[in-house]
Amino acid sequence: MRGPRAQDRVLALDFIFAVAMLMMLVLGIRDDSRMYFEGALLMALFGFLGSSAMAKFLLRGEVIE
């Protein structure tokens, strides 16, 4: 989470989202529950939206045009 640049921190946050999503998928398979899969889908969606918003902010300096 500590990088020399903001891009490194965004990449670390993306990795943490991916690991957490995979952990939820494994729990869903182990417990045979659909709720974990829905949570993993929402986590993937929010992770993608957050990283794309951060990338746009780092490139342009604003998120909403």
C-alpha positions in Angstrom: 0.0 0.0 0.0 3.0 2.3 0.3 4.4 3.1 -3.1 6.5 5.9 -4.4 3.7 7.0 -6.7 -0.1 7.1 -6.6 -0.3 4.6 -9.4 1.4 2.0 -7.3 -1.1 2.5 -4.5 -4.0 2.1 -7.0 -2.5 -1.1 -8.2 -2.1 -2.4 -4.7 -5.7 -1.6 -4.0 -6.7 -3.5 -7.1 -4.8 -6.5 -6.0 -6.4 -6.4 -2.6 -9.9 -6.3 -4.2 -9.0 -9.3 -6.4 -7.7 -11.4 -3.5 -10.8 -10.5 -1.4 -13.1 -11.4 -4.3 -11.4 -14.7 -4.8 -11.6 -15.5 -1.1 -15.4 -14.9 -1.3 -15.7 -17.2 -4.3 -13.8 -19.9 -2.5 -16.1 -19.5 0.6 -19.1 -19.6 -1.7 -17.9 -22.9 -3.2 -17.1 -24.4 0.2 -20.4 -23.4 1.8 -22.5 -23.9 -1.3 -24.1 -20.5 -0.8 -25.2 -18.0 -3.5 -24.8 -15.0 -1.2 -21.0 -15.2 -1.4 -21.1 -15.2 -5.2 -23.3 -12.1 -5.2 -21.0 -10.4 -2.8 -18.0 -11.3 -5.0 -19.8 -9.9 -8.0 -20.5 -6.6 -6.2 -16.9 -6.4 -5.0 -15.6 -6.9 -8.5 -18.0 -4.2 -9.8 -17.0 -1.7 -7.1 -13.3 -2.5 -7.5 -13.4 -1.8 -11.2 -15.4 1.4 -10.8 -13.0 2.6 -8.1 -9.9 1.9 -10.0 -11.2 3.4 -13.2 -12.2 6.6 -11.3 -8.8 6.8 -9.7 -7.1 6.3 -13.0 -9.2 9.0 -14.6 -8.5 11.3 -11.6 -4.7 10.7 -11.8 -4.7 11.4 -15.6 -6.9 14.5 -15.8 -7.3 15.8 -12.2 -11.1 15.5 -12.2 -13.5 12.6 -12.2 -16.7 14.2 -13.4 -16.6 16.3 -16.5 
